[in-house]
């Protein structure tokens, strides 16, 4: 069974940090682009960062650039999102998704629908 499982969300104060993990099971990520998306109440889903697993090429939305870092661990078949300098406006449910044979442009810029989604993890930034 192909599955993506996110973890690492929680409550953090403004200026704090969290690291989200997206672990894949049932398939290897070598041929995939992996993206982190978020959706806040009343807002559209936003693609914030993508990585192509094979060559580690990356993309960041302007809203998170210089604060978030996406990375991958080939051995663990896992993608991470390190989130620093968190702001209240970063509060959302964060999802990871996988697109077979995708590139970061196709996934994060052109918003091509991914084939696989995780269940989401809540991130709340509040004092």
N, C-alpha and C positions, 0 to 999 in steps of 0.2 A: 504494500500500500504506500503510495506516494504521499508524503506529508511534510509540511513545514510547521515548526513549532517555535513561537517567539517566547522570549522570557526577558526579565530585567526591568520591566516597568515598575512604576511606583510613584510615591509622593516625594517631591524634592523642593527645596526652597529656591527662589530666584537666585541665579548665579551658580547653582550647584551643577552636578554632573550625574549622568546615568549611562550605563552601557547596556544596550539591547543586543540580544543574541537571536539568531534565526538558524535553527538546526534542521537540516534536511534528513529525512529517512526514506528508505525505499528507492532512492535514486541518488546518483552523484551529480554534483553541481557543475562539473567540468564544462558542460556544453550549454550552460545557462547564463543569462544575466539575472541578477538578483536586485530587487528594488525595495526600498523602504518607502512606504506611503503612510500618510496620516490623515485622519478625519476628525475634525472638531465638531461639536454640536452645531447644527445649522449651517455648516460650511461644506463645500465640495471636497472630495478626497484630493489630496495633493501628493504628487510624487516628489520626494525631497532628496533622495539620493539613490544612485544605482551603481552597481559594479558588475563588470563582466568577469566571470570567475576565471576564465582561461588566461587572460592577460592583465587582470586587475585594473583595467581602465575604469575610470570613475566619472561620475557626474554629481553635481550638487546644485540644488535650487538656490537662488539668491537668498532666500529667507534663512538658510542654514549654513551657507558658505562661511568658512573660517571658524565655525563653532562646532560643526559635526564632522566626524571622520568615519568613513565606511571602510571596512577591511574584510579579508577572508582568511580562513584557515583551511587549507586544502585537506590536511590530515583529519580534521574534525568535521569536514563537510558543513562548515558553519560560516555565516556572515555576521559581522558585528556592526553596530552603529554606536560609536562613542559620541555622546552628546555633552558638550561643555557649555558653560555660560548660559544655562537654560533661562528662558523667559516665560512669564505667564502665558504668552501667546503660543508657546510650544505645547500647551496642554491639548491632548488629543488621544485617540486610540491609534496606536502605531501598528501597521501591518507589514509583514514582508511578503514578497511575491516572487515567483520564478517564471522566466520566459525562456523557453527552449530556443537555442540558436539566436538569442537576442543580443543586441548591443545596447549600450547605455543610452544612445540617442533614440533608438526605437522605443525603448521601455520608458525612459524618463522624460524625453522631450516630445516624442510623437504619441506617447500614452497608448501604445499598442497593448491590448488586453493580455495580461499574463495568464498562463495556463493554470498556475497553482497559487493558492493564497494560504497564509497562516490564519490563526484564529484571532489574532490581535492582542495587544497588551496596552493597558492604560498607563499613560504618563500624565501626571498632574504636577504642575509647577505653581506653587502657592506658598505664601508666608503664613 
